[in-house]
Amino acid sequence: MQEGLGNGLLLIGGALIVIGILAKYGLLGWFGHLPGDISVKGENSAFYFPITTMIVISIILSVIANLFRKF
């Protein structure tokens, strides 16, 4: 049980490092700016709902989860 938890934490930590490196060098500029993301700006307020970005992330995470389930 603890061995699986440790492996999971290492995987999450590694993924966070990779995402941090990508963000630092500007390789995630598309993130949140896809067609279909809703952005409404008023005089004193703003509303942002990145629906397309959330769908893309959901698909990517589902594919990764299914790959890990097989192993």
Secondary structure by P-SEA (a helix, b strand, c coil): caaaaaaaaaaaaaaaaaaaaaaaacccccccccccbbbbbcccbbbbbaaaaaaaaaaaaaaaaaaaaac
